[in-house]
């Protein structure tokens, strides 16, 4: 039979062990709660914020390239008063991005405009280009083309879910001097040895 003094010591040790185990359990539970709060309050919003900014920059970069591509197409294709040839090309060649559907058709909230200008020889200012000869003819070649995208506001799941206002984007504009405008006669007038057939590329 154990002596009373030894039994008391064992009981004291057992109580101490139970107290330490209980303390470790409370600390573990507190750590779990703190991590959960950190995850929900900081890590999740930060992750979604990175995704949101990446999406905005993706659209931005795509629209810069979109206007450049449209302008490059316009300078090598003939002038049409309604710019339908350039617009048709642009609507069918929208760069891949998260908001691609906003730009592949006429849309008032993401308006694609193509403007042609002639350079005033005296002042050097740009005036809107007009031509009485008719669309897609050698006699109608502007000096400058300007392609723009305007009135676009970026909205997606994040702004809708969080009930935030969309981000109003600036107008993307790109201008280039006209080249042949798709007319082989224009090249001949510039001294090209290529014989003219009198046609223009629509």
C-alpha positions, 0 to 999 in steps of 0.5 A, a space after each residue: 500500500 502506497 504511503 500517503 505522502 507518495 499518493 499526495 505527490 502523485 495527485 499533485 503531479 497528475 493535476 499539474 499534467 492535466 493543467 498543462 494539457 488544458 492550457 496547451 489545448 486552449 492555446 491551440 484553439 486560440 491559434 486556430 481562431 486567430 488564423 481563421 480571422 487572419 485568413 478571412 479578414 486579410 488573406 482572402 481580400 488580398 487575394 481577390 484584390 490581386 485578381 481584380 487588379 490583374 483583370 483590370 490591367 489585362 483589359 487595359 493592355 488588350 485595349 491598347 493593342 486593340 486600338 493599335 491593331 485597328 489603326 494598322 489595319 485602317 492605314 492599309 485599307 481604303 477609306 469608307 465614309 462609315 468606317 465599316 471595313 475597319 470596324 468589321 475587322 476590329 469586331 472580329 479580332 478583339 484580343 482575348 480578355 475577360 471583357 472580350 464580349 463587350 468589344 466584339 459588337 457595336 456597343 454604346 458602353 464600349 464605343 469603337 470609333 474610327 476617324 479620318 483626318 486631312 492635314 491643313 498644309 498651311 496650319 498643320 492642323 487636322 481637319 475631318 476628312 471628306 471626299 466626294 469621289 466616293 468610298 474606296 477610291 484612289 482619289 479618297 485617301 486621308 492623311 491620318 487615321 485615329 482609332 478610339 475606344 470610349 465610354 467603357 466602364 469596367 465591371 465584373 463579379 467583384 464589383 457586382 458582388 461587393 456592390 462597388 461602382 465600376 471603374 471608368 476607363 479613360 479613352 484609348 486612342 491611337 493615331 497613325 499616318 495613312 500609307 497606301 490606304 490599300 490603293 495600288 495607285 497611291 503607291 504608284 503616285 509615290 514613285 513605286 515601280 509597281 504598276 497600278 490597276 486602279 483598285 483599292 483594298 476594302 
